Amino acid sequence: MGKKSRTKTRDQQPASTAEGAVGPRQPCPCGSGKRYKACHGAPGGAAPVFVSRPFEGLPSECDLVALRELVPSATAPLRLTGDHADRTVQLCTLLPMAAPAMVRESGDVWLALQVVHNYGDPSRDLAAVLTAALEQDEPDVVGLPRDPGAGPRLQDLLVDEPLDITVHEGFDFWVADVPDAPDLMGALEEANAAVNPTLRLTSVSAAYWTNVGSKEHLRWVMPEPEGELLDALARVHAAGDDVLVPDSRFVGMFRAHGLLTPVWDLPVGTGAEALEEPAAAFERALADALADTSDLTGDQRSARNGLANRQVTIR
């Protein structure tokens, strides 16, 4: 996998050339398509605040990262606190035309994770879209055309409980609540054609098997701090305990929203079911490695360096 990103991020920081976050001629991180100097970097423009771990504190933080970055089609009901506790809200990986949210004919609200805008804090952005949708009376698409500024975050709006996630084979749920939607059929067919088969493992949390045709993968979002997790993964790798099934290979990691996602290549035909017991065994080995505070051996340090160089940052 690719080399570790040299971009330095902190929990919250304004974008600045000095920190190497974004240069004046680079695309603006807000997703407008403009150069930074012509958008948020323009005189008088507010520099976006970046939150490196936006879903921290939510019980399903790892699954939220997976659904936002890795899983093509999935849904989960959301339970809200406060004045909107009686509203029906469904979290979706993706909505038609990459809409941020939709108010349905029934009055239900659908909220999307995979969107084109990026104002630095996905949790705040999602909360802003959700709030706007809850306040809208008529069925329609709800967008986020500009930085919402200070406001609540998902952590402030959701009941503190894990998500009940359903992974779908496609996007037929887009039309499940409407008897006839000819205007959506073209987008639906196109979206369904692009979906790779994906399943969530049941024996461990936030681990997703997928089949991309030429091979299969396991992508497993993990909550531990990067340094501690790399040390533990190095211990397990050096011991040869990271082979899940014969001919599988631990190939590297994605980094997204402050968390690492180890990735395994799997032989075609493996399937998700065959990974359940090996994944549980790996989780136990990783827990033992995380509890080991001794210095890394030479072989473990070598393994750690190799793993650190096989990371791809998803923005």
C-alpha positions in Angstrom: 0.0 0.0 0.0 1.1 3.6 -0.2 3.5 5.5 1.9 2.4 7.2 5.1 1.0 10.6 4.6 3.3 13.5 5.7 0.3 15.7 6.4 0.2 16.5 10.1 -3.1 16.8 11.8 -4.2 17.6 15.3 -7.5 17.2 16.9 -8.6 20.7 15.9 -6.6 23.2 13.9 -7.1 25.8 11.3 -5.7 24.9 7.9 -2.3 26.8 7.3 0.6 26.5 4.9 3.0 26.6 7.9 1.6 23.4 9.2 1.6 21.8 5.7 -2.2 21.3 5.8 -3.1 23.1 2.6 -1.3 25.5 0.3 -2.9 28.5 -1.5 -2.9 26.8 -4.9 -4.3 23.5 -3.6 -8.0 22.6 -3.7 -9.9 24.1 -0.8 -10.7 21.3 1.8 -14.3 22.5 2.0 -15.0 20.6 -1.3 -16.0 23.6 -3.3 -13.6 22.8 -6.1 -11.9 26.1 -5.9 -8.3 26.8 -4.9 -7.8 27.5 -1.2 -6.7 31.1 -1.9 -9.9 31.7 -3.7 -12.2 30.1 -1.1 -11.6 29.7 2.6 -8.1 31.1 2.2 -9.3 34.4 0.6 -8.9 37.6 2.6 -11.6 37.6 5.2 -12.4 34.0 4.6 -12.7 31.8 7.7 -10.2 29.0 7.8 -12.0 25.7 8.3 -11.5 23.9 11.5 -10.3 20.3 11.0 -11.2 17.6 13.5 -9.0 14.6 13.1 -11.3 12.2 15.0 -14.7 13.6 14.4 -16.8 10.6 15.7 -14.8 10.0 18.9 -17.1 9.3 21.8 -19.8 7.7 19.8 -20.4 4.0 20.6 -20.2 3.0 16.9 -17.3 5.3 16.0 -15.5 2.6 14.1 -18.6 1.6 12.1 -19.3 5.2 11.3 -15.8 5.5 9.7 -16.4 2.3 7.8 -19.8 3.3 6.5 -18.5 6.7 5.5 -15.4 5.5 3.7 -15.5 1.8 2.9 -19.0 0.3 2.8 -21.1 0.9 -0.3 -24.6 0.4 0.9 -25.8 0.2 4.5 -28.4 1.8 6.8 -29.0 2.2 10.5 -31.8 3.8 12.5 -30.8 6.8 14.6 -32.5 7.6 17.9 -32.4 11.3 18.9 -32.4 13.0 22.2 -34.4 16.2 23.2 -37.3 17.7 21.2 -36.9 15.4 18.2 -36.9 12.1 20.2 -40.1 11.0 18.4 -38.8 11.5 14.9 -37.8 8.6 12.6 -34.3 9.1 11.2 -32.3 6.6 9.1 -28.6 6.9 8.6 -27.5 5.8 5.1 -24.1 5.4 3.5 -25.2 7.1 0.3 -28.4 8.8 -1.1 -29.4 9.5 -4.7 -27.2 12.2 -6.3 -25.0 12.2 -3.1 -27.7 14.2 -1.3 -26.7 15.1 2.2 -30.2 14.4 3.5 -33.8 13.8 2.4 -37.2 14.4 4.0 -39.4 11.6 2.8 -43.1 11.8 2.0 -43.7 10.0 5.4 -41.9 12.8 7.2 -39.0 10.4 8.0 -35.5 11.9 7.6 -32.7 10.1 5.8 -29.2 11.3 6.6 -26.2 10.4 4.3 -22.6 9.8 5.4 -21.0 9.8 1.9 -21.3 13.3 0.6 -19.3 15.7 -1.6 -18.9 18.6 0.9 -16.2 18.7 3.6 -16.0 21.5 6.0 -13.5 20.0 8.4 -15.7 18.3 11.0 -18.0 15.6 9.6 -19.8 15.2 12.9 -20.7 18.9 13.0 -21.7 18.9 9.3 -23.9 15.8 9.7 -25.6 17.4 12.8 -26.2 20.7 10.8 -27.8 18.8 7.9 -29.8 16.6 10.3 -31.1 19.7 12.2 -32.1 21.4 8.9 -33.9 18.3 7.8 -35.8 18.0 11.1 -37.0 21.6 10.7 -38.2 21.2 7.1 -41.9 20.6 6.7 -42.1 19.5 3.0 -40.5 16.4 1.5 -37.3 17.4 -0.4 -33.6 17.1 -0.5 -31.6 18.9 2.2 -28.2 20.3 1.3 -25.3 21.9 3.1 -24.1 24.6 0.6 -21.7 26.4 3.0 -19.7 25.9 6.2 -22.4 25.7 8.9 -20.1 27.3 11.5 -20.3 26.5 15.2 -23.1 24.3 16.3 -24.1 20.9 17.7 -22.4 17.7 16.7 -23.8 14.2 16.3 -22.5 13.5 19.8 -25.0 16.1 21.0 -28.0 14.8 19.1 -27.9 11.0 19.3 -28.8 8.6 22.1 -25.7 7.0 23.4 -26.0 3.5 22.0 -24.4 1.3 19.3 -25.9 1.4 15.8 -28.0 -1.4 14.5 -26.4 -1.7 11.0 -27.9 -3.4 8.0 -25.6 -4.0 5.0 -27.5 -4.1 1.7 -26.7 -5.8 -1.6 -27.6 -2.6 -3.4 -29.6 0.6 -3.1 -33.1 -0.7 -3.5 -33.9 0.8 -0.1 -34.0 4.2 -1.9 -37.4 3.2 -3.4 -38.7 0.8 -0.7 -41.0 3.4 0.7 -42.4 4.7 -2.6 -44.7 2.7 -4.9 -43.4 4.3 -8.1 -40.2 6.3 -8.6 -39.3 6.4 -12.3 -37.1 9.4 -11.9 -34.9 7.4 -9.5 -34.6 4.2 -11.6 -31.6 5.4 -13.7 -29.6 6.5 -10.7 -30.6 3.3 -8.9 -29.4 1.0 -11.7 -26.1 2.9 -12.0 -25.5 2.8 -8.2 -26.4 -0.9 -8.0 -24.0 -1.7 -10.8 -21.1 -0.2 -8.8 -21.7 -2.1 -5.6 -19.1 -4.7 -4.5 -20.6 -7.5 -2.4 -20.0 -6.5 1.3 -20.8 -8.1 4.6 -20.2 -7.1 8.2 -18.6 -9.8 10.4 -20.6 -10.8 13.5 -17.8 -12.1 15.7 -16.0 -8.8 16.0 -16.8 -5.1 15.7 -16.5 -2.9 12.6 -14.9 -5.6 10.3 -16.2 -5.8 6.7 -15.5 -8.4 4.1 -15.8 -7.4 0.5 -15.4 -9.0 -2.9 -13.9 -6.8 -5.6 -13.9 -9.4 -8.3 -10.2 -10.2 -8.7 -9.8 -10.7 -4.9 -11.5 -10.4 -1.6 -10.6 -8.2 1.3 -11.2 -7.8 5.0 -11.2 -4.2 6.2 -11.3 -3.8 10.0 -11.6 -0.4 11.6 -10.0 -0.4 15.0 -10.4 2.2 17.8 -7.0 2.1 19.5 -4.6 5.1 19.3 -2.3 4.7 16.3 1.0 4.3 18.1 -0.3 1.6 20.5 -2.1 -0.2 17.7 1.0 -0.2 15.4 3.1 -1.7 18.3 0.5 -4.4 18.9 0.1 -5.2 15.2 3.9 -5.5 14.9 4.0 -8.0 17.7 1.3 -10.1 16.2 2.8 -9.8 12.7 6.3 -10.8 13.9 4.8 -13.9 15.6 3.0 -14.9 12.3 -0.4 -14.7 14.0 -2.0 -12.3 11.5 -2.7 -14.9 8.8 -6.5 -15.3 9.0 -7.0 -18.1 6.4 -4.5 -20.0 4.2 -3.0 -17.7 1.5 -4.4 -14.6 3.1 -2.0 -11.7 3.7 -2.1 -8.6 5.9 -1.2 -5.9 3.4 -1.4 -2.6 5.2 -3.8 0.0 6.6 -6.0 2.8 5.7 -6.1 5.8 8.0 -9.4 7.8 8.1 -10.9 10.1 10.7 -8.2 9.4 13.2 -8.4 5.6 13.1 -6.5 2.9 11.4 -8.1 0.2 9.3 -6.0 -2.9 8.8 -6.6 -4.6 5.5 -6.1 -8.3 4.5 -6.0 -9.7 1.0 -8.0 -12.9 0.8 -8.2 -15.7 -1.8 -11.2 -15.5 -4.0 -13.9 -17.8 -2.7 -13.0 -17.2 1.0 -16.3 -15.5 1.9 -17.3 -13.8 5.1 -18.3 -16.8 7.1 -14.9 -18.4 7.0 -13.4 -15.3 8.6 -15.6 -15.3 11.8 -13.5 -17.6 14.0 -10.1 -16.5 12.7 -11.1 -12.9 13.2 -12.1 -13.6 16.8 -8.8 -15.4 17.4 -6.9 -12.5 15.9 -8.8 -10.1 18.2 -7.7 -12.1 21.2 -4.1 -12.1 20.0 -4.2 -8.4 19.4 -5.6 -7.8 22.9 -2.7 -9.7 24.4 -0.3 -7.7 22.3 -1.9 -4.4 23.3 -1.5 -5.4 27.0 2.3 -6.1 26.4 4.2 -3.0 27.4 7.7 -4.4 27.0 10.1 -2.9 24.5 9.7 -4.2 20.9 12.3 -6.8 19.8 14.4 -6.2 16.7 12.0 -8.3 14.6 9.0 -6.4 16.0 10.6 -3.0 15.3 11.3 -4.1 11.8 7.7 -5.3 11.4 6.4 -2.0 12.8 8.5 0.1 10.3 7.2 -2.0 7.5 3.6 -1.6 8.6 4.0 2.2 9.1 5.1 2.5 5.5 2.0 0.6 4.2 -0.6 3.2 5.1 -2.9 5.1 2.9 -4.7 8.2 4.3 -8.3 8.6 3.1 -9.4 12.2 3.1 
